[in-house]
């Protein structure tokens, strides 16, 4: 738990210094890097906290990496399925008539 607090404090300090930059492009880059790293750390924590994996051997580390990669792959697959379903929906009806008279 102490390591987690140290990481959070470090991240807050990095974000603070990132917002002190004057260049908008630099701020945007730091925000995306921060969000990506936060997502990576959060997902690793959530995936691996649910499984009892001991990181003392290479085989266990390999098992943890396989678990995480399969979780990310399944999440990506689900995103593709939902996006393709939403894309194929009939969002606009052809029966809509412009009643304002403007076109």
C-alpha positions in Angstrom: 0.0 0.0 0.0 2.9 2.3 0.7 4.3 1.8 -2.8 0.9 2.7 -4.2 0.9 6.0 -2.3 4.4 6.8 -3.5 3.3 6.2 -7.1 0.3 8.4 -6.6 2.4 11.2 -5.1 4.9 11.0 -7.9 2.1 11.1 -10.5 0.6 14.2 -8.9 3.9 15.9 -8.9 4.5 15.1 -12.6 1.0 16.3 -13.5 1.6 19.5 -11.5 4.8 20.2 -13.4 3.2 19.3 -16.7 0.6 22.0 -16.2 3.2 24.6 -15.5 4.4 24.3 -19.1 3.3 27.1 -21.3 3.1 25.3 -24.6 -0.4 23.8 -25.3 1.1 21.0 -27.4 3.3 19.9 -24.5 0.4 20.0 -22.0 -1.7 17.9 -24.4 1.1 15.4 -24.8 1.6 15.1 -21.0 -2.1 14.6 -20.5 -2.2 11.7 -23.0 0.9 10.2 -21.5 -0.6 10.5 -18.0 -3.9 9.0 -19.1 -2.2 6.1 -20.9 0.1 5.3 -18.0 -2.8 5.6 -15.5 -4.9 3.2 -17.6 -2.0 0.8 -17.9 -1.3 0.8 -14.2 -4.9 0.6 -13.2 -5.7 -2.3 -15.5 -2.6 -4.2 -14.4 -3.6 -3.7 -10.8 -7.2 -4.8 -11.4 -6.4 -7.8 -13.5 -3.5 -9.1 -11.3 -5.2 -8.3 -8.0 -7.9 -10.8 -8.8 -5.5 -13.6 -9.4 -3.1 -15.1 -6.8 0.1 -14.9 -8.8 3.4 -15.0 -7.0 6.1 -13.0 -8.9 9.0 -14.9 -7.6 9.6 -17.0 -10.7 9.8 -16.4 -14.4 7.0 -18.8 -15.0 4.6 -16.9 -12.8 5.6 -13.6 -14.3 4.9 -15.1 -17.7 1.5 -16.3 -16.5 0.7 -12.8 -15.3 1.7 -11.2 -18.6 -0.5 -13.8 -20.5 -3.4 -13.0 -18.2 -3.1 -9.3 -18.7 -2.6 -9.5 -22.5 -5.7 -11.8 -22.8 -7.7 -9.4 -20.7 -6.7 -6.4 -22.9 -7.4 -8.5 -26.1 -10.9 -9.4 -24.8 -11.6 -5.8 -24.0 -10.5 -4.7 -27.4 -12.7 -7.4 -29.0 -15.7 -6.2 -27.1 -15.0 -2.5 -28.1 -14.9 -3.6 -31.7 -18.2 -5.5 -31.4 -20.0 -2.7 -29.7 -18.6 -0.1 -32.2 -19.6 -2.2 -35.2 -23.1 -2.8 -33.8 -23.5 1.0 -33.2 -22.2 1.8 -36.7 -24.7 -0.6 -38.4 -27.7 0.9 -36.7 -30.3 3.0 -38.6 -29.7 6.3 -36.7 -31.5 8.6 -39.2 -34.9 7.8 -40.6 -35.6 8.8 -44.2 -39.2 9.8 -43.2 -38.0 13.0 -41.4 -39.2 16.1 -43.3 -37.7 19.5 -42.7 -40.7 21.6 -41.6 -38.9 24.9 -41.3 -39.0 25.5 -45.0 -35.3 26.2 -45.1 -34.2 23.3 -47.1 
